[in-house]
């Protein structure tokens, strides 16, 4: 069986693993593929994930630390 290529779907999502400054890890965070077009895809993903974290903190009352690094998940 041939190996599936890891090409993002234009109508789907790209998954990211996020490491926070406190050492905690959040796996498979979804970011819309359409938001990542262009050269600043990783910067766009960081700002989108930080916005998601703020929304989660507002709803749940638990704030995340600052994002230390992120990388695309290998799916």
Helices and strands as residue ranges (DSSP letters): E 13-20, E 25-32, G 33-36, H 41-60, E 67-72
